[in-house]
Amino acid sequence: MTHRMITHVEHCMGTVFSFRVDTTDLAEDALPQVVRRLHSIDAMFSTYRPDSEISRINAGELDVTRASPDVRTVLAACERFESLTEGWFSARPDGSTLDPSGYVKGWAVQEAADTLWAAGSRHHCVNGGGDVACAGTPGPGRSWRIGIADPHDRNHLLEIVEGAGPLAVATSGSAERGAHILDPHTHHPAEGLASVTIVANDLITADVYATAAFAMGAERAQTWLNRSPGLRAIVVRADGLRTDVNSQREPSGGPA
């Protein structure tokens, strides 16, 4: 059966979200609800909006215990991933300021994809600023194609990841936003890598692992990713050397 695909573009969280959704069996108001939810997430978690819950917590105006259920759930997840990554992923990367941005965008994209599935879509792709979650296929006999940019030449693709959903791809790097990823142990910008791309079944894992691996630097990231189950990684060092990791074991909930 041919998929009845629509596309939508939404500016949110300081980036662009794009949707490609099969509406054949989709509930009529599903996509608008997903878009409204993205903006509500931005309103809660933005570190640039003084009225967001994260900004109010950092300003001492809101106690974490009185924050919304979404904020408390996200912060609990960040603590769990901090433990699983031995501190290389943190919601306080500078050691003091609360900033769960490394978790929130991937979580928001994955939630959007899951909500579309629950509303009846079996074929869709959600892209939030390069973090991508896909279900099904774009059409009978076809695969999703997700381009991975070369961090040393943004006009060139390192590779095109192809496959059917569930498929998630996340990249962390310094090419677009500069040295914005901190080493949570030193609280200084991470060094040694240009980008880390993780391909997995869910975007939350892919996004967090990409951020943690980038913060580790080249040698430690390579060792850790080789021990991490159920994912593929494309690692590009600052000197341009590329290394691929492909773990075929089933995920166990965290790195081995």
C-alpha positions as CSV (number, residue, x, y, z in Angstrom):
1,M,0.0,0.0,0.0
2,T,1.3,3.5,-0.9
3,H,2.0,5.7,2.1
4,R,0.1,9.0,2.1
5,M,3.0,11.2,3.3
6,I,2.9,14.8,4.4
7,T,5.7,17.1,5.4
8,H,5.9,19.9,8.0
9,V,8.6,22.2,9.2
10,E,8.6,23.8,12.7
11,H,11.1,26.3,14.2
12,C,11.5,25.4,17.9
13,M,14.3,25.1,20.5
14,G,16.5,27.4,18.5
15,T,16.6,24.9,15.6
16,V,14.4,23.4,12.9
17,F,12.2,20.4,13.3
18,S,11.0,18.6,10.2
19,F,8.4,15.9,9.9
20,R,7.6,13.4,7.2
21,V,4.5,11.5,8.3
22,D,2.2,8.9,6.8
23,T,-1.3,10.1,7.5
24,T,-3.1,7.1,6.2
25,D,-4.2,6.0,9.6
26,L,-3.1,9.0,11.6
27,A,-5.5,10.7,14.1
28,E,-6.4,14.1,12.6
29,D,-5.0,16.3,15.3
30,A,-1.9,14.2,16.1
31,L,0.7,16.3,14.3
32,P,-0.6,19.7,15.6
33,Q,-0.5,18.1,19.1
34,V,3.1,17.0,18.7
35,V,4.1,20.5,17.5
36,R,2.4,22.1,20.5
37,R,4.1,19.7,22.8
38,L,7.5,20.6,21.3
39,H,6.9,24.3,22.2
40,S,5.8,23.4,25.7
41,I,9.0,21.4,26.2
42,D,11.0,24.4,25.0
43,A,9.1,26.6,27.4
44,M,10.1,24.3,30.3
45,F,13.7,23.5,29.5
46,S,15.1,26.5,27.6
47,T,18.3,27.9,29.2
48,Y,17.8,31.1,27.2
49,R,14.3,31.9,28.5
50,P,14.3,33.5,32.0
51,D,10.8,32.2,32.7
52,S,11.6,28.5,31.9
53,E,11.7,26.1,34.8
54,I,15.4,25.3,34.2
55,S,16.3,29.0,34.3
56,R,14.2,29.5,37.5
57,I,15.9,26.6,39.2
58,N,19.3,28.0,38.3
59,A,18.2,31.4,39.6
60,G,17.1,29.9,42.9
61,E,13.4,30.8,42.2
62,L,12.2,27.2,42.0
63,D,13.1,24.1,44.0
64,V,13.6,21.0,41.9
65,T,11.2,19.1,44.1
66,R,8.5,21.6,43.1
67,A,9.2,21.4,39.4
68,S,6.8,19.9,36.9
69,P,6.7,16.1,36.5
70,D,8.4,16.5,33.1
71,V,11.3,18.4,34.5
72,R,11.7,15.9,37.4
73,T,11.5,12.9,35.0
74,V,14.2,14.4,32.7
75,L,16.5,15.2,35.6
76,A,16.1,11.7,37.0
77,A,17.0,10.3,33.5
78,C,20.0,12.5,33.3
79,E,21.2,11.2,36.7
80,R,20.7,7.7,35.5
81,F,22.7,8.3,32.3
82,E,25.4,10.1,34.3
83,S,25.9,6.9,36.3
84,L,25.8,4.7,33.2
85,T,28.4,6.8,31.5
86,E,30.7,7.1,34.5
87,G,30.0,10.9,34.6
88,W,30.8,11.6,31.0
89,F,27.2,12.8,30.4
90,S,25.9,15.3,32.9
91,A,23.1,17.7,33.3
92,R,25.6,20.0,35.0
93,P,28.5,19.9,32.6
94,D,30.2,23.0,34.0
95,G,29.9,21.6,37.5
96,S,27.2,23.9,38.8
97,T,24.7,25.3,36.2
98,L,21.8,23.0,35.5
99,D,21.6,22.4,31.7
100,P,20.0,19.1,30.5
101,S,20.1,20.2,26.8
102,G,22.2,17.2,25.9
103,Y,19.2,15.0,26.8
104,V,16.2,17.2,26.1
105,K,16.3,17.5,22.3
106,G,16.8,13.8,21.7
107,W,14.1,13.0,24.2
108,A,11.7,15.5,22.5
109,V,12.3,14.1,19.1
110,Q,11.8,10.5,20.3
111,E,8.7,11.5,22.1
112,A,7.3,13.1,19.0
113,A,8.0,9.9,17.0
114,D,6.5,7.7,19.7
115,T,3.4,10.0,19.9
116,L,2.9,9.8,16.1
117,W,3.1,6.0,16.3
118,A,0.6,5.9,19.2
119,A,-1.8,8.1,17.0
120,G,-1.7,5.6,14.1
121,S,1.3,6.4,12.0
122,R,3.5,3.5,11.2
123,H,5.8,5.3,8.8
124,H,7.4,8.6,9.7
125,C,10.6,10.5,10.2
126,V,11.2,13.3,12.8
127,N,14.4,15.4,12.5
128,G,15.2,17.9,15.2
129,G,18.3,19.8,14.3
130,G,20.0,16.7,13.0
131,D,18.8,14.3,15.6
132,V,16.6,11.8,13.7
133,A,14.1,9.2,14.7
134,C,12.3,7.1,12.1
135,A,9.6,4.4,12.0
136,G,8.7,2.1,9.2
137,T,9.8,3.3,5.7
138,P,9.2,6.2,3.4
139,G,7.5,4.0,0.9
140,P,7.1,0.3,-0.2
141,G,10.5,-1.2,-0.9
142,R,12.3,1.9,0.2
143,S,14.6,2.8,3.1
144,W,15.1,6.0,5.1
145,R,18.3,7.8,4.0
146,I,20.0,10.0,6.6
147,G,23.1,12.0,5.6
148,I,26.0,12.3,8.1
149,A,27.9,15.6,7.4
150,D,31.7,15.7,7.4
151,P,32.6,17.9,10.3
152,H,35.7,19.2,8.4
153,D,33.7,19.9,5.2
154,R,30.0,20.7,5.7
155,N,29.4,20.4,2.0
156,H,30.5,16.8,2.0
157,L,28.7,13.7,3.4
158,L,30.7,11.2,5.4
159,E,28.1,8.6,4.8
160,I,24.4,8.0,4.2
161,V,22.8,5.8,6.8
162,E,20.0,3.7,5.3
163,G,17.4,1.5,6.9
164,A,13.9,0.9,8.1
165,G,12.6,2.0,11.5
166,P,13.1,1.9,14.3
167,L,16.1,3.9,13.4
168,A,17.7,6.7,15.3
169,V,20.8,8.8,14.4
170,A,22.4,11.5,16.5
171,T,25.6,13.5,16.0
172,S,27.5,15.6,18.6
173,G,30.3,17.8,17.4
174,S,31.8,21.3,17.2
175,A,31.4,22.1,13.5
176,E,28.1,24.1,13.8
177,R,28.1,25.5,17.3
178,G,31.8,25.6,18.1
179,A,33.3,24.1,21.3
180,H,30.0,23.9,23.2
181,I,30.4,20.4,24.6
182,L,32.2,20.4,28.0
183,D,34.2,17.6,29.6
184,P,32.1,17.2,32.8
185,H,35.2,16.2,34.8
186,T,37.4,19.3,33.9
187,H,34.5,21.6,33.0
188,H,36.5,22.8,29.9
189,P,35.6,22.3,26.3
190,A,36.1,18.7,25.2
191,E,39.1,18.1,22.9
192,G,40.3,15.5,20.5
193,L,37.2,14.8,18.4
194,A,35.4,16.6,15.6
195,S,32.2,14.6,15.7
196,V,30.6,11.4,17.0
197,T,27.6,9.9,15.3
198,I,25.6,7.2,17.0
199,V,23.1,4.9,15.1
200,A,20.8,3.0,17.4
201,N,17.2,1.9,17.8
202,D,16.1,4.9,20.0
203,L,17.2,8.5,19.8
204,I,17.5,9.1,23.6
205,T,20.3,6.5,23.8
206,A,21.9,7.7,20.5
207,D,21.9,11.4,21.6
208,V,23.3,10.8,25.1
209,Y,25.9,8.3,24.0
210,A,27.1,10.7,21.2
211,T,27.5,13.6,23.8
212,A,29.2,11.3,26.3
213,A,31.6,9.9,23.7
214,F,32.5,13.3,22.4
215,A,33.3,14.6,25.9
216,M,35.6,11.6,26.5
217,G,38.0,12.4,23.7
218,A,39.4,10.1,21.0
219,E,41.1,7.2,22.9
220,R,38.7,6.8,25.8
221,A,35.6,7.1,23.5
222,Q,36.9,4.4,21.2
223,T,37.4,2.0,24.1
224,W,34.0,2.8,25.6
225,L,32.1,2.6,22.4
226,N,33.6,-0.8,21.6
227,R,32.1,-2.1,24.9
228,S,28.7,-0.4,24.4
229,P,26.1,-2.8,23.1
230,G,23.5,-2.5,20.3
231,L,24.8,0.6,18.5
232,R,27.0,1.8,15.6
233,A,29.3,4.8,15.9
234,I,31.1,6.9,13.4
235,V,33.9,8.8,15.1
236,V,35.9,11.6,13.5
237,R,38.9,13.0,15.2
238,A,40.1,16.6,15.2
239,D,42.9,15.5,12.9
240,G,40.4,14.1,10.4
241,L,40.9,10.3,11.1
242,R,37.7,8.4,11.0
243,T,36.9,5.3,13.0
244,D,33.8,3.1,12.8
245,V,32.4,1.0,15.6
246,N,29.7,-1.6,15.1
247,S,28.5,-3.5,18.2
248,Q,26.2,-6.4,17.3
249,R,25.3,-7.4,20.8
250,E,21.8,-6.6,22.2
251,P,21.5,-3.6,24.5
252,S,21.6,-4.3,28.2
253,G,20.5,-0.9,29.4
254,G,23.9,0.7,29.6
255,P,27.6,0.3,28.7
256,A,29.3,-2.9,29.7
